[in-house]
Amino acid sequence: MSKAARAKSPVKRSWVSAVGSTIAAYLPIIAGIIEPMIWPLLYVSPILYHLLYWWWIPIEHYFFPQWYFITSYLSETRWVNQIAPTVILVGALILVVGLAQIVRAKARKEGFATAGLYRLVRHPQHLGIAILSLGLLMLNRYGIRIGDIVAWTLVVFVYVLLADNEEAALEREFGDSYLKYKRRVPFMIPFLLSTYGRTPKLLPKQGWERKLSLIGIYIVVLAVTTWLLTLVPSFHTK
């Protein structure tokens, strides 16, 4: 084997390793995107579909809040079908580019990614998923279903938790380098100042106390969102 070939071999292995480790790390994310689209099972195998979802039927029929969220659509929202493909495309591009930049950082052994989209937000891949899933719930001939908005807040919250766990691991691995990056770059919304180091430390730094605090914040946000949605004019399909 020539010297050039030997030199290229470790580089090739590093790229393969980077791609493999990134795919393994993001399989739960990929599964999270695919899972809401499990409804095609209704056409492929109605029996399997009802075996998976039979427990929801009594809730749908006998409990008002769930029935309201399942059957109510926001009025005057049919226009979203026109912009849904654009929203999905933007979210998918952000997700794919963010993952590609992680792969490149791993392959080049740069530590954590700070270039490209990572100059704008610390978690562009999660931002992409939030935008992508928002576009998916718009793909409805009636408009945006109220229950889908509630479900979407849960999807976003789950990825906020994942991002928070990732940051804790990165802080342990890279120390001050990552803390400086956190001070420069916002969490998930671009073009804003990072809140890290600029706001009082109201939440526990780590552990179950932090997770429970985040869950508490989400419950409050969910309660306020639910209340606001009940005030919005809506129509029912059944």
Residue pairs with C-beta under 8 A, 6 or more apart in sequence:
1 9
11 107
14 106
14 107
14 108
14 109
15 103
15 107
17 106
17 107
18 103
18 104
18 105
18 106
18 107
19 103
19 107
21 106
22 99
22 102
22 103
22 106
26 99
26 125
28 162
29 125
29 129
29 159
29 162
32 129
32 155
32 158
33 129
33 132
33 133
36 133
36 136
36 151
37 136
38 49
38 52
39 49
41 48
41 49
41 52
42 49
59 66
60 66
60 67
60 70
61 67
66 147
68 146
68 230
69 145
69 146
69 147
69 150
70 145
70 147
71 236
71 237
71 238
72 145
72 146
72 147
72 234
72 235
72 236
73 140
73 142
73 143
73 144
73 145
73 146
73 234
73 235
73 236
73 237
74 143
74 144
74 145
74 146
74 232
74 233
74 234
75 143
75 232
75 233
75 234
75 235
76 143
77 142
77 143
77 144
78 141
78 142
78 143
80 138
80 143
80 144
81 138
81 139
81 140
81 141
83 138
84 135
84 136
84 138
84 139
85 135
86 135
87 131
87 132
87 134
87 135
87 138
88 132
88 135
88 136
88 139
89 135
90 131
90 135
91 128
91 129
91 130
91 131
91 132
91 133
91 134
91 135
92 128
92 132
93 128
94 117
94 124
94 125
94 127
94 128
94 131
95 124
95 125
95 128
95 129
95 132
96 128
97 116
97 117
97 124
97 128
98 116
98 117
98 118
98 124
98 125
98 127
98 128
99 125
101 113
101 115
101 116
101 117
101 118
101 124
102 113
102 125
104 110
104 113
105 111
105 112
105 113
105 114
105 115
111 174
111 177
112 170
112 174
112 178
112 181
114 181
114 185
117 124
118 124
118 185
119 185
120 185
120 186
120 190
120 191
121 127
121 185
121 186
121 187
121 188
121 189
121 190
122 163
122 167
122 181
122 182
122 185
122 186
122 187
122 188
123 159
123 163
123 166
123 187
123 188
126 159
126 160
126 162
126 163
126 188
127 188
127 189
127 190
129 155
129 159
130 155
130 156
130 159
130 188
133 152
133 155
133 156
134 152
137 144
137 145
137 148
137 149
137 151
137 152
138 144
140 148
142 235
142 237
146 229
146 232
146 234
149 225
149 229
150 222
150 225
150 226
150 229
153 218
153 221
153 222
153 225
154 222
157 214
157 218
157 221
160 188
160 214
161 211
161 214
163 187
163 188
164 210
164 214
167 178
167 182
168 206
170 178
171 178
171 179
179 196
182 194
182 196
182 197
183 194
183 196
183 197
184 194
185 194
186 192
186 193
186 194
186 195
187 194
187 195
187 196
203 210
203 213
203 214
204 210
204 213
